[in-house]
């Protein structure tokens, strides 16, 4: 497992290659309703100009019972990082959130929702590869989705290892990035590190010193970190 510290406050940042820089391209937003296992799923497709024709991304939001929605700023950052790589992203509200039907199901039904959204995203865009991304509770769902739909890449930001037993789930085979703040007041970064070190294959881990759970004041930095990693995955996918 490789663990990297963000350069903020440690040393001057390295120059980022143009391909991984944040894009200023136009993004077309389409609001859709997807029929899911618990009823209607509220979602939005975000297509950057010149979108790639081989990859689509699904971005999963934090815990519904604590105000998590697809409009969460970290989830928005996940989607923007994908769009920076010309990858179409789909955000959606889990069952019981916003206009999505159903009731909270502690990650089980939400994983079913994510799988349906992933199938829809791939049909709607005509792609063959999926990126699975999630923040907090959404990281747990994205982790499950990566194995349910054989994702080509996985990103989990602040995965809630103290709330869900990830060890009982299959380890995704996809290239995988974990991004975690070491001042997170909800997720113990030491437990995240211990968990990732126990895995085979182990993910790549990026620690953001001083960042708390919602990455207040650090979203641009998070987007840059995600962008650099996703740029490499996009290059692997051709």
Backbone as JSON, one array per atom type, in Angstrom:
{
  "sequence": "XXXXXXXXXXXXXXXXXXXXXXXXXXXXXXXXXXXXXXXXXXXXXXXXXXXXXXXXXXXXXXXXXXXXXXXXXXXXXXXXXXXXXXXXXXXXXXXXXXXXXXXXXXXXXXXXXXXXXXXXXXXXXXXXXXXXXXXXXXXXXXXXXXXXXXXXXXXXXXXXXXXXXXXXXXXXXXXXXXXXXXXXXXXXXXXXXXXXXXXXXXXXXXXXXXXXXXXXXXXXXXXXXXXXXXXXXXXXXX",
  "N": [[0.85, -1.19, 0.0], [0.54, 2.2, -0.86], [1.06, 5.22, 0.78], [0.38, 8.59, 0.75], [1.14, 11.9, 1.7], [-0.68, 14.9, 1.46], [0.66, 17.81, -0.12], [0.19, 20.26, 1.04], [1.23, 22.7, 3.23], [3.54, 21.34, 3.74], [5.54, 21.16, 1.73], [6.48, 22.94, -1.3], [3.92, 22.65, -3.77], [3.93, 20.17, -6.35], [4.19, 20.74, -9.86], [1.27, 20.28, -11.69], [0.4, 18.15, -14.31], [-0.98, 19.23, -17.41], [-3.1, 17.66, -18.2], [-4.31, 16.75, -15.91], [-5.24, 18.98, -14.7], [-7.73, 21.26, -13.39], [-10.72, 21.55, -15.17], [-12.24, 24.0, -17.33], [-14.3, 23.6, -18.98], [-17.53, 23.5, -20.61], [-20.36, 22.1, -19.0], [-23.01, 19.97, -19.57], [-26.07, 19.63, -18.04], [-28.44, 17.26, -17.12], [-31.48, 16.5, -15.74], [-32.89, 13.56, -14.47], [-35.19, 10.81, -14.01], [-34.93, 7.7, -12.64], [-36.03, 4.37, -12.75], [-36.04, 2.52, -9.92], [-35.31, -0.19, -7.54], [-36.85, 0.45, -5.3], [-38.61, 2.22, -6.26], [-38.97, 5.45, -7.84], [-35.88, 7.05, -8.68], [-34.18, 9.94, -8.11], [-32.03, 11.76, -10.16], [-29.06, 13.19, -11.71], [-27.46, 13.76, -14.78], [-24.28, 14.69, -15.79], [-22.64, 15.98, -18.36], [-19.55, 16.65, -19.67], [-18.17, 18.95, -22.09], [-17.04, 17.46, -25.09], [-17.07, 14.85, -24.1], [-15.75, 11.72, -23.04], [-16.14, 8.54, -24.68], [-16.02, 6.1, -23.45], [-16.11, 5.74, -20.7], [-18.09, 6.09, -17.76], [-19.12, 7.73, -14.75], [-20.28, 7.08, -11.44], [-21.43, 8.8, -8.66], [-21.63, 8.78, -5.19], [-23.56, 9.83, -2.39], [-23.24, 11.21, 1.04], [-24.43, 10.07, 4.35], [-27.9, 9.54, 4.41], [-29.59, 10.0, 6.64], [-28.41, 12.0, 8.01], [-28.52, 14.34, 6.65], [-27.34, 14.0, 4.14], [-27.13, 14.4, 0.64], [-27.33, 14.36, -3.01], [-26.44, 16.84, -3.62], [-24.41, 17.49, -1.94], [-21.34, 19.08, -1.07], [-18.85, 17.77, -1.21], [-19.44, 15.54, -2.76], [-20.17, 16.85, -5.07], [-17.64, 17.79, -5.71], [-16.35, 15.35, -6.28], [-17.75, 14.66, -8.63], [-17.0, 16.81, -10.29], [-14.26, 16.36, -10.49], [-14.24, 14.08, -12.06], [-15.4, 15.08, -14.4], [-13.4, 16.83, -15.14], [-11.72, 15.1, -16.38], [-13.01, 14.62, -18.69], [-15.07, 12.83, -18.34], [-18.3, 11.62, -18.15], [-20.51, 12.18, -15.48], [-22.72, 10.81, -13.0], [-24.85, 11.82, -10.55], [-26.94, 11.03, -7.76], [-29.92, 10.75, -5.71], [-30.19, 8.75, -2.89], [-32.61, 6.21, -1.96], [-35.53, 7.51, -0.44], [-34.55, 10.07, -0.15], [-34.73, 13.5, -1.02], [-36.49, 13.63, -4.01], [-36.53, 10.94, -4.4], [-37.98, 7.73, -4.15], [-38.98, 5.47, -1.47], [-37.39, 4.06, 1.53], [-34.78, 4.62, 3.94], [-32.15, 2.19, 4.04], [-29.88, 1.32, 5.35], [-27.56, 0.99, 3.81], [-27.77, -1.36, 2.32], [-30.09, -1.53, 0.55], [-29.47, 0.87, -0.66], [-27.15, 0.27, -2.03], [-28.22, -1.36, -3.97], [-29.73, 0.57, -5.3], [-27.6, 2.12, -6.32], [-26.43, 0.3, -8.1], [-28.43, 0.03, -10.03], [-28.49, 2.66, -10.97], [-25.9, 2.78, -12.03], [-26.11, 0.92, -14.14], [-27.99, 2.28, -15.68], [-26.52, 4.61, -16.27], [-24.45, 3.63, -17.88], [-25.88, 2.62, -20.04], [-27.12, 4.98, -20.95], [-25.02, 6.54, -21.78], [-23.6, 4.91, -23.43], [-21.24, 3.59, -22.8], [-18.57, 1.31, -21.79], [-17.17, 1.04, -19.47], [-16.97, 1.61, -15.94], [-16.65, 4.07, -13.42], [-16.56, 4.17, -9.94], [-17.47, 6.15, -7.29], [-17.46, 7.62, -4.01], [-18.46, 9.38, -1.02], [-17.94, 9.27, 2.44], [-20.64, 7.69, 3.97], [-21.51, 7.21, 1.38], [-19.13, 6.29, 0.34], [-18.97, 3.71, 1.33], [-21.1, 2.56, -0.06], [-20.19, 2.96, -2.7], [-17.96, 1.31, -2.64], [-19.16, -1.23, -2.4], [-20.56, -1.18, -4.82], [-18.48, -1.26, -6.65], [-17.69, -3.91, -6.73], [-20.09, -5.17, -7.33], [-20.59, -4.32, -9.91], [-18.2, -4.56, -11.27], [-16.2, -2.4, -11.42], [-14.04, -0.08, -13.17], [-12.48, 1.69, -11.84], [-12.12, 2.9, -8.49], [-13.05, 5.2, -6.0], [-12.89, 6.16, -2.69], [-13.8, 8.44, -0.35], [-13.06, 9.45, 2.85], [-13.97, 6.9, 4.07], [-16.42, 5.2, 6.03], [-15.27, 3.44, 8.28], [-15.67, 2.86, 10.94], [-18.34, 2.58, 11.19], [-19.39, 0.74, 9.37], [-18.74, -2.67, 8.55], [-16.32, -3.25, 6.62], [-14.62, -5.36, 6.24], [-16.0, -7.69, 5.88], [-16.73, -7.78, 3.31], [-16.08, -8.49, -0.19], [-12.84, -7.68, -1.49], [-12.41, -5.04, -3.69], [-11.21, -5.41, -7.05], [-10.44, -3.44, -8.67], [-8.36, -0.6, -9.63], [-7.75, 1.63, -6.94], [-8.45, 4.4, -4.92], [-8.07, 5.9, -1.76], [-9.03, 8.71, -0.04], [-8.35, 10.78, 2.68], [-8.82, 12.86, 5.49], [-6.66, 13.84, 8.18], [-7.65, 15.08, 10.37], [-10.21, 14.4, 10.73], [-13.34, 14.46, 12.21], [-15.3, 12.58, 12.36], [-14.6, 10.18, 11.14], [-12.12, 7.98, 12.0], [-8.89, 8.47, 11.15], [-6.69, 6.85, 11.63], [-7.79, 4.32, 11.97], [-8.74, 3.94, 9.41], [-6.3, 3.81, 8.01], [-5.19, 1.5, 9.22], [-7.01, -0.43, 8.39], [-6.79, -0.29, 5.53], [-4.15, -1.12, 5.23], [-4.35, -3.78, 5.78], [-5.36, -5.02, 3.59], [-5.45, -6.88, 0.49], [-5.48, -6.83, -2.85], [-3.95, -3.75, -1.8], [-5.27, -0.41, -1.45], [-4.36, 2.77, -2.97], [-3.45, 5.41, -0.86], [-4.26, 8.66, 0.13], [-3.45, 11.11, 2.33], [-4.75, 14.0, 3.78], [-3.33, 16.4, 5.53], [-4.6, 17.94, 8.44], [-7.16, 18.21, 7.43], [-10.68, 18.1, 7.87], [-13.79, 16.21, 8.26], [-15.63, 17.13, 6.28], [-13.99, 18.49, 4.61], [-13.65, 21.29, 4.73], [-12.63, 24.29, 3.28], [-10.74, 22.92, 1.82], [-11.48, 21.78, -0.54], [-10.71, 22.39, -3.17], [-8.1, 21.48, -3.17], [-8.57, 18.77, -2.66], [-9.96, 18.1, -5.0], [-7.92, 18.45, -6.88], [-6.11, 16.43, -6.11], [-7.7, 14.14, -6.54], [-8.09, 14.52, -9.27], [-5.51, 14.19, -10.4], [-5.05, 11.49, -9.87], [-7.24, 10.25, -11.15], [-6.72, 11.03, -13.76], [-4.58, 9.4, -14.45], [-5.89, 6.94, -14.4], [-7.72, 7.3, -16.46], [-5.96, 7.47, -18.6], [-4.99, 4.86, -18.61], [-7.25, 3.58, -19.47], [-7.26, 4.28, -22.04]],
  "CA": [[0.0, 0.0, 0.0], [1.27, 3.46, -0.86], [0.4, 6.3, 1.5], [0.97, 9.88, 0.4], [0.63, 13.09, 2.37], [-0.86, 16.08, 0.63], [1.8, 18.72, 0.02], [-0.18, 21.52, 1.69], [1.87, 22.97, 4.5], [4.73, 20.52, 3.91], [6.53, 21.57, 0.74], [5.79, 23.54, -2.44], [3.25, 21.63, -4.57], [4.5, 19.87, -7.65], [3.38, 21.2, -10.98], [0.36, 19.24, -12.17], [0.34, 18.1, -15.75], [-2.18, 19.89, -17.92], [-4.2, 16.73, -18.35], [-4.98, 16.55, -14.64], [-5.68, 20.26, -14.16], [-9.16, 21.45, -13.34], [-11.23, 21.98, -16.46], [-13.21, 25.08, -17.37], [-15.19, 23.28, -20.08], [-18.96, 23.55, -20.34], [-20.97, 20.84, -18.59], [-24.44, 19.9, -19.81], [-26.73, 18.96, -16.92], [-29.76, 16.72, -17.44], [-32.15, 15.86, -14.61], [-33.61, 12.37, -14.92], [-35.79, 9.92, -13.01], [-34.6, 6.31, -12.97], [-36.85, 3.43, -12.01], [-35.2, 1.68, -9.07], [-35.98, -1.28, -6.82], [-37.8, 0.99, -4.33], [-39.38, 3.26, -6.94], [-38.24, 6.46, -8.6], [-34.6, 7.56, -8.19], [-33.87, 11.26, -8.65], [-30.62, 11.77, -10.56], [-28.64, 14.16, -12.72], [-26.34, 13.4, -15.63], [-23.46, 15.86, -16.09], [-21.77, 15.65, -19.5], [-18.64, 17.72, -20.06], [-17.98, 19.07, -23.54], [-16.04, 16.5, -25.56], [-17.07, 13.72, -23.17], [-15.22, 10.43, -23.5], [-17.18, 7.58, -25.02], [-15.71, 4.78, -22.93], [-16.21, 5.68, -19.24], [-19.05, 6.91, -17.02], [-18.86, 7.69, -13.3], [-21.39, 7.21, -10.51], [-20.95, 9.45, -7.44], [-22.57, 8.44, -4.12], [-23.56, 10.88, -1.37], [-23.12, 10.76, 2.44], [-25.54, 9.41, 5.04], [-29.2, 10.22, 4.24], [-30.21, 10.37, 7.91], [-27.68, 13.14, 8.56], [-28.55, 15.43, 5.69], [-26.62, 13.73, 2.9], [-27.85, 14.4, -0.64], [-26.43, 14.44, -4.16], [-25.93, 18.21, -3.71], [-23.31, 17.65, -0.99], [-20.21, 19.74, -1.73], [-17.78, 16.81, -1.5], [-19.92, 14.75, -3.9], [-20.01, 17.75, -6.22], [-16.21, 17.78, -6.03], [-16.09, 14.08, -6.96], [-18.27, 14.75, -9.99], [-16.18, 17.75, -11.05], [-12.98, 15.72, -10.77], [-14.47, 13.19, -13.2], [-15.63, 15.92, -15.57], [-12.09, 17.34, -15.54], [-11.12, 14.09, -17.26], [-13.99, 14.44, -19.77], [-15.89, 11.66, -18.01], [-19.67, 11.94, -17.73], [-20.8, 11.73, -14.12], [-24.12, 10.74, -12.58], [-25.15, 11.91, -9.13], [-28.34, 10.63, -7.52], [-30.36, 10.68, -4.32], [-30.58, 7.43, -2.42], [-34.02, 6.02, -1.6], [-36.0, 8.3, 0.68], [-33.89, 11.38, -0.12], [-35.24, 14.36, -2.08], [-37.65, 13.08, -4.71], [-36.38, 9.49, -4.57], [-38.94, 6.95, -3.38], [-38.46, 4.43, -0.59], [-36.93, 4.38, 2.88], [-33.38, 4.3, 4.21], [-31.97, 0.74, 4.21], [-28.59, 1.07, 6.0], [-26.51, 0.65, 2.86], [-28.09, -2.53, 1.5], [-30.93, -1.05, -0.54], [-28.76, 1.95, -1.35], [-26.23, -0.37, -2.98], [-29.07, -1.77, -5.1], [-29.99, 1.8, -6.04], [-26.39, 2.5, -7.05], [-26.24, -0.63, -9.21], [-29.4, 0.41, -11.06], [-28.0, 3.92, -11.55], [-24.73, 2.46, -12.86], [-26.61, 0.31, -15.38], [-28.59, 3.36, -16.46], [-25.46, 5.51, -16.75], [-23.72, 3.0, -18.97], [-26.78, 2.59, -21.2], [-27.39, 6.34, -21.42], [-23.81, 7.1, -22.39], [-23.06, 3.94, -24.37], [-19.87, 3.25, -22.42], [-18.36, -0.05, -21.31], [-16.42, 1.05, -18.21], [-17.6, 2.37, -14.86], [-15.92, 4.54, -12.24], [-17.42, 4.21, -8.76], [-16.92, 7.11, -6.33], [-18.38, 7.96, -2.94], [-17.98, 10.1, 0.15], [-18.47, 8.85, 3.73], [-21.58, 6.59, 3.72], [-21.45, 6.93, -0.05], [-17.93, 5.51, 0.07], [-19.33, 2.31, 1.58], [-21.93, 2.13, -1.19], [-19.33, 2.89, -3.88], [-17.13, 0.12, -2.44], [-19.99, -2.37, -2.78], [-20.86, -1.08, -6.25], [-17.29, -1.62, -7.43], [-17.69, -5.36, -6.93], [-21.35, -5.56, -7.96], [-20.57, -3.98, -11.34], [-16.84, -4.7, -11.8], [-15.77, -1.05, -11.79], [-12.68, 0.1, -13.68], [-11.77, 2.5, -10.85], [-12.89, 3.14, -7.27], [-12.59, 6.26, -5.1], [-13.64, 6.3, -1.45], [-13.35, 9.59, 0.44], [-13.48, 9.3, 4.25], [-14.84, 5.72, 4.21], [-16.84, 5.09, 7.44], [-14.87, 2.11, 8.75], [-16.16, 2.64, 12.29], [-19.79, 2.38, 11.11], [-19.67, -0.44, 8.56], [-17.68, -3.67, 8.57], [-15.83, -3.47, 5.26], [-13.84, -6.6, 6.17], [-16.88, -8.8, 5.5], [-17.04, -7.63, 1.89], [-14.96, -8.78, -1.09], [-11.97, -6.54, -1.81], [-12.49, -4.73, -5.12], [-9.98, -5.65, -7.82], [-10.17, -2.25, -9.47], [-7.5, 0.44, -9.05], [-8.57, 2.19, -5.87], [-7.89, 5.5, -4.15], [-8.71, 6.35, -0.53], [-8.63, 10.05, 0.38], [-8.76, 10.88, 4.08], [-8.22, 13.9, 6.31], [-6.2, 13.31, 9.47], [-8.36, 15.78, 11.44], [-11.62, 14.02, 10.56], [-14.0, 14.32, 13.5], [-16.29, 11.5, 12.27], [-13.93, 8.94, 10.72], [-10.77, 7.9, 12.58], [-7.97, 8.2, 10.03], [-5.81, 5.73, 11.99], [-8.53, 3.09, 11.67], [-8.74, 3.82, 7.96], [-4.98, 3.34, 7.62], [-5.04, 0.11, 9.65], [-7.84, -1.26, 7.51], [-6.23, -0.37, 4.18], [-2.9, -1.89, 5.27], [-4.67, -5.2, 5.92], [-6.0, -5.48, 2.36], [-4.65, -7.38, -0.62], [-4.54, -5.73, -3.03], [-4.2, -2.56, -0.99], [-5.5, 0.79, -2.24], [-3.49, 3.92, -2.78], [-4.05, 6.26, 0.17], [-3.81, 10.05, 0.18], [-3.82, 11.77, 3.58], [-4.73, 15.46, 3.74], [-3.08, 16.87, 6.89], [-5.43, 19.03, 8.94], [-8.5, 18.24, 6.82], [-11.72, 17.42, 8.65], [-14.63, 15.28, 7.51], [-16.25, 17.73, 5.1], [-12.93, 19.14, 3.82], [-13.87, 22.74, 4.67], [-11.46, 25.02, 2.82], [-9.76, 22.02, 1.19], [-12.11, 21.08, -1.66], [-9.89, 22.56, -4.38], [-6.97, 20.56, -3.0], [-9.1, 17.42, -2.85], [-10.25, 17.94, -6.43], [-6.64, 18.3, -7.57], [-5.6, 15.09, -5.8], [-8.53, 13.19, -7.28], [-7.86, 14.71, -10.7], [-4.26, 13.57, -10.8], [-5.19, 10.03, -9.83], [-8.18, 9.85, -12.2], [-6.06, 11.22, -15.06], [-3.81, 8.17, -14.71], [-6.83, 5.87, -14.71], [-8.25, 7.59, -17.79], [-4.92, 7.11, -19.56], [-4.97, 3.4, -18.68], [-8.42, 3.15, -20.23], [-7.09, 4.68, -23.43]],
  "C": [[0.88, 1.24, 0.0], [0.43, 4.52, -0.16], [1.12, 7.59, 1.19], [0.33, 10.97, 1.23], [0.44, 14.19, 1.35], [0.26, 17.07, 0.91], [1.46, 20.01, 0.75], [0.5, 21.64, 3.05], [3.15, 22.19, 4.71], [5.85, 20.96, 2.98], [5.79, 22.19, -0.42], [5.16, 22.45, -3.3], [3.95, 21.41, -5.9], [3.58, 20.41, -8.74], [2.54, 20.03, -11.49], [0.32, 19.29, -13.68], [-0.99, 18.65, -16.24], [-3.37, 18.94, -17.95], [-4.97, 16.55, -17.05], [-5.45, 17.85, -14.01], [-7.19, 20.38, -14.21], [-9.65, 22.1, -14.63], [-12.17, 23.17, -16.3], [-14.22, 24.83, -18.49], [-16.65, 23.34, -19.64], [-19.47, 22.15, -19.99], [-22.47, 20.92, -18.82], [-25.08, 19.07, -18.71], [-28.13, 18.53, -17.34], [-30.33, 16.03, -16.21], [-33.01, 14.72, -15.11], [-34.23, 11.67, -13.72], [-35.56, 8.5, -13.48], [-35.49, 5.4, -12.14], [-35.95, 2.47, -11.24], [-35.98, 0.63, -8.33], [-36.99, -0.8, -5.79], [-38.68, 2.07, -4.94], [-38.47, 4.25, -7.63], [-36.95, 6.88, -7.9], [-34.33, 8.88, -8.9], [-32.37, 11.34, -8.95], [-30.34, 12.92, -11.51], [-27.42, 13.63, -13.45], [-25.59, 14.69, -15.97], [-22.43, 15.47, -17.14], [-20.86, 16.82, -19.82], [-18.53, 17.8, -21.58], [-16.85, 18.14, -23.96], [-15.95, 15.27, -24.69], [-16.52, 12.46, -23.82], [-16.37, 9.47, -23.76], [-16.95, 6.21, -24.44], [-15.91, 4.63, -21.42], [-17.36, 6.57, -18.76], [-18.79, 6.72, -15.54], [-20.16, 7.84, -12.53], [-20.83, 7.73, -9.19], [-22.02, 9.33, -6.35], [-22.43, 9.39, -2.94], [-23.5, 10.32, 0.06], [-24.46, 10.38, 3.06], [-26.85, 10.2, 4.93], [-29.82, 10.7, 5.55], [-29.52, 11.55, 8.58], [-27.53, 14.26, 7.53], [-27.82, 15.2, 4.38], [-27.52, 13.7, 1.68], [-26.83, 14.47, -1.77], [-25.88, 15.85, -4.34], [-24.79, 18.48, -2.73], [-22.06, 18.17, -1.71], [-19.06, 18.79, -2.04], [-18.18, 15.94, -2.69], [-19.84, 15.58, -5.18], [-18.56, 17.78, -6.67], [-15.82, 16.49, -6.73], [-16.54, 14.15, -8.41], [-17.41, 15.67, -10.85], [-14.82, 17.15, -11.4], [-13.1, 14.75, -11.95], [-14.63, 14.01, -14.48], [-14.33, 16.56, -16.06], [-11.37, 16.39, -16.48], [-12.03, 13.75, -18.45], [-14.84, 13.2, -19.58], [-17.26, 12.13, -17.53], [-19.93, 11.37, -16.35], [-22.31, 11.71, -13.89], [-24.17, 10.8, -11.06], [-26.62, 11.55, -8.93], [-28.64, 10.67, -6.03], [-30.75, 9.25, -3.98], [-32.07, 7.39, -2.09], [-34.38, 6.83, -0.35], [-35.4, 9.69, 0.79], [-34.41, 12.23, -1.28], [-36.5, 13.78, -2.69], [-37.54, 11.59, -4.96], [-37.32, 8.74, -3.64], [-38.23, 5.99, -2.43], [-38.01, 4.96, 0.76], [-35.48, 3.95, 3.04], [-33.23, 2.82, 4.56], [-30.55, 0.4, 4.67], [-27.53, 0.53, 5.04], [-26.82, -0.51, 1.93], [-28.93, -2.11, 0.29], [-30.26, 0.05, -1.34], [-27.75, 1.4, -2.34], [-27.0, -0.88, -4.2], [-29.42, -0.55, -5.96], [-28.79, 2.17, -6.91], [-26.15, 1.59, -8.25], [-27.19, -0.31, -10.36], [-28.97, 1.7, -11.75], [-26.8, 3.66, -12.45], [-25.16, 1.84, -14.18], [-27.21, 1.38, -16.29], [-27.51, 4.25, -17.07], [-24.73, 4.91, -17.95], [-24.58, 2.88, -20.23], [-26.93, 3.98, -21.81], [-26.2, 6.94, -22.16], [-23.17, 6.16, -23.4], [-21.64, 3.51, -24.07], [-19.79, 1.81, -21.91], [-17.67, -0.1, -19.96], [-17.08, 1.99, -17.21], [-16.56, 2.81, -13.84], [-16.92, 4.67, -11.1], [-16.77, 5.09, -7.7], [-17.94, 7.4, -5.24], [-17.68, 8.62, -1.77], [-18.71, 9.62, 1.39], [-19.39, 7.64, 3.53], [-21.58, 6.2, 2.24], [-20.21, 6.17, -0.46], [-18.17, 4.03, 0.3], [-20.14, 1.77, 0.41], [-21.08, 2.0, -2.45], [-18.43, 1.66, -3.83], [-17.91, -1.13, -2.86], [-20.28, -2.36, -4.28], [-19.69, -1.54, -7.1], [-17.2, -3.11, -7.68], [-18.97, -5.84, -7.6], [-21.31, -5.35, -9.47], [-19.16, -3.95, -11.92], [-16.29, -3.36, -12.32], [-14.33, -1.04, -12.29], [-11.84, 0.96, -12.76], [-12.71, 2.77, -9.69], [-12.24, 4.26, -6.47], [-13.49, 6.29, -3.88], [-13.01, 7.42, -0.63], [-13.94, 9.47, 1.84], [-14.41, 8.11, 4.44], [-15.15, 5.44, 5.68], [-16.54, 3.72, 8.04], [-15.36, 1.82, 10.17], [-17.66, 2.33, 12.3], [-20.15, 1.1, 10.37], [-18.47, -1.37, 8.56], [-17.27, -4.0, 7.13], [-15.14, -4.82, 5.13], [-14.69, -7.79, 5.77], [-17.22, -8.78, 4.02], [-15.84, -8.02, 1.04], [-14.14, -7.52, -1.36], [-12.06, -6.26, -3.31], [-11.15, -4.95, -5.81], [-9.59, -4.43, -8.64], [-9.08, -1.39, -8.84], [-8.33, 1.29, -8.1], [-7.8, 3.27, -5.12], [-8.73, 5.76, -2.92], [-8.15, 7.73, -0.2], [-9.2, 10.31, 1.76], [-8.06, 12.06, 4.75], [-7.78, 13.34, 7.65], [-6.77, 14.09, 10.66], [-9.86, 15.52, 11.34], [-12.25, 13.76, 11.92], [-15.04, 13.2, 13.51], [-15.68, 10.16, 11.89], [-12.49, 8.98, 11.23], [-9.77, 7.53, 11.49], [-7.01, 7.06, 10.35], [-6.49, 4.4, 11.73], [-8.61, 2.87, 10.16], [-7.4, 3.28, 7.48], [-4.77, 1.88, 8.01], [-5.82, -0.83, 8.74], [-7.21, -1.4, 6.13], [-4.94, -1.18, 4.15], [-3.17, -3.39, 5.34], [-5.16, -5.82, 4.62], [-4.99, -5.97, 1.32], [-5.59, -7.63, -1.8], [-4.94, -4.51, -2.2], [-4.44, -1.35, -1.89], [-4.36, 1.79, -2.1], [-4.19, 4.86, -1.81], [-3.42, 7.65, 0.11], [-4.35, 10.68, 1.46], [-3.71, 13.28, 3.41], [-4.54, 15.96, 5.17], [-3.98, 18.04, 7.27], [-6.82, 19.09, 8.37], [-9.5, 17.49, 7.69], [-12.69, 16.71, 7.71], [-15.17, 15.88, 6.21], [-15.27, 18.56, 4.27], [-13.18, 20.64, 3.65], [-12.57, 23.45, 4.29], [-10.44, 24.18, 2.08], [-10.32, 21.34, -0.07], [-11.32, 21.23, -2.95], [-8.7, 21.62, -4.34], [-7.42, 19.12, -3.22], [-9.36, 17.15, -4.32], [-8.97, 17.74, -7.23], [-6.05, 16.92, -7.35], [-6.37, 14.03, -6.58], [-8.25, 13.29, -8.77], [-6.58, 14.06, -11.18], [-4.36, 12.06, -10.86], [-6.11, 9.55, -10.95], [-7.59, 10.04, -13.59], [-5.25, 9.98, -15.44], [-4.74, 7.02, -15.07], [-7.42, 6.07, -16.11], [-7.25, 7.22, -18.87], [-4.83, 5.6, -19.72], [-6.11, 2.87, -19.52], [-8.37, 3.6, -21.68], [-7.8, 5.97, -23.76]]
}
